Amino acid sequence: MAKAWTFGENMNTDEIIPGRYNITIDPLELAKNVFCEVKPEYAKTVQPRDIIVGGQNFGCGSSREHAPIAIKGSQAKCIIAPSFARIFFRNCINIGLPILECPAAAADITEGDDIDVDLASGKIFNRTNGNQYQANALPDFVLKIADTGGIVNFLKTHDIQELMMNAEG
């Protein structure tokens, strides 16, 4: 079972991880305080592979990578939202945190729903209410980046040309 954790529109990076905790980039340390001001129970009760479901413009605010690193450190499987702030979107890809844009799922999923996500196909299943949603699937090269834990890890073991070939087609 993967529990859905829901958040509203315009969730900014300081609400994800307040600036006072950005003295480290250690994912596990940041995860201890992720969402501490908007959902204090999250860090203490989140389970590996739980799903974050946000509203429009999720991750707006600063360009610091601390926010997606904190979420990844909490072992969330992915984030689903109707839209993401552009730099947050890019930071998530760079650190290997999968994100799916799916307005229908974000509007229908409620806190605590049992959710399953197939990142390769973009299919989202809500086992609580029986609904299924289709997000845009992540491109293969993005899945490869996520599977290796981020772009830096990918480039440590792969050639940049491999990534570029995958991105082109």
N, C-alpha and C positions, 0 to 999 in steps of 0.2 A: 504494500500500500504506500502510495506517495501522497502526502497531504498537500493541499493547496493553501498557500499563505497569500492573502489578498491585500493589495495596497491601492490607494486612490490615484487620481490624476496628478500629474506634475510632481511626482515623488522625486525630490532633488537629492543630489549626492550627499549633502550635509545631513539630510534625514536618514539616508542609508547608513552613513557612518560619520558622526560629527567630527569636525576638524580637530578637536582636542585629542582624538585617538589616532590621528594620522602621523604619529611619531615613529611608525614602523611600516614596513611593507610585508611583514610576515602574515600570510593568510589566516593562520589559526589564531594569532593574537587579535587581528582585526575582527575576525568572526565572533569573538567574545562580546563585542559591542555593536554588532550590526543591528540596525533598526532599534537601538536601545531607547530612543525617545518616542518613537511612533508605535512600536510593538515590542515592549520590553521582554515579553515571554519568548520571543522568537529565538534568540541566541541560546536560551536554556533548554528549549524543547524541540527545536528543529531536528529532523532525522535525515540521515544521508538519503539523497535522491528526492527529497521534497521539492515542490515546485513553487516558484514565486510567480504570482499573477498580478500584474500592475495595470494602471490606467494609462491614458494618453500621456505621451512625453515622459515616459519613465526614464529616470537618470539625468534629468536636466540639472543645470548648475555648473559646478566647477569641472574642469577637465582632468582632475586627479584620478589616477587609476585605483585609488584606495577603495572606492565604492564597489566596483565589480570584484576586486580582489577579496573584499570582506564577504561578499555573497558567495563567491567560489569557495572561500575558506569554510563557510558554513556547510558545505557539501550539497548545496542545492543542485538539482540536476540541470535546471534551466530556468529562464525567465520567459514568461509569455506576457505580451502587452499589445495593445492596438498600434502603438508607435513608441519609438525610443528617441531620446536626444541623440543627435548624430555622433558626438564625440564619445558618449557612453557606449553606443552601439559598437563603434570601432574599438574602444578599449576592451569590451567584452570579447570580441573576436581575437584581439591580440593576446589576451591572457587565457583563452580557451574556455570561456564561459558561454555555452550555447544560449541563444536568444531566438525567440520565434515571434513574429508579428502576426497576430490573429485577433482582430476586433471581436469576432463572434464568441470565441472562447473566453476572452477577457470579460466580456459583458455577462456571460452566463455562469461562469464558475464562481462559487461562493466559498468563503473561508471553511476549511476542513474537508472539502470534497476530495474524494479519492481520484487522483488523476494519473493517467499513463500517457507518456509522450514517446513517439517514434521520431527521433530527430532526423533520420535519413529520409523519411517520407513526408514529414511535417504533420502527421496525423496526431491528433490530441483526443484522448478518450476520457470522458468523465464517467467513471464507474458509479458514482453516486446517483446521477440522474439519467444515465444511459445515453447522453448526447455525445456526438462525435463532431469534431471540427477539423478543418483543413487549413493549416498555415502554409506559407511558402516554405518549401523544404530548404534546408541549408545546403548550399553547394558542397560538392565533395571536398574541395580544397579547404573549406571552413571546417567541415567535420574532421579532416585530417589534423588541422591546427588544434581543434578541441581535444581530439584523441591523444595528442602528444603533450597537452597541458599548456599550449600557447605557442605563439609564433617563435619566440626565442628557442624553446625546446625543439620545435619542428626544425628550425634551421641548424641546430646542433647535430641533427642526425640525417638531414635531407639537404639536397641541393636546391638553391633558389629556383633554378630552372624547372625542377619538378613541380614546385608550387605554382609557378607561372603557367606551365602547360596545363595543369589541372584547372586553373582559373579560367583559361581561355576555352576550354572545351572538353 
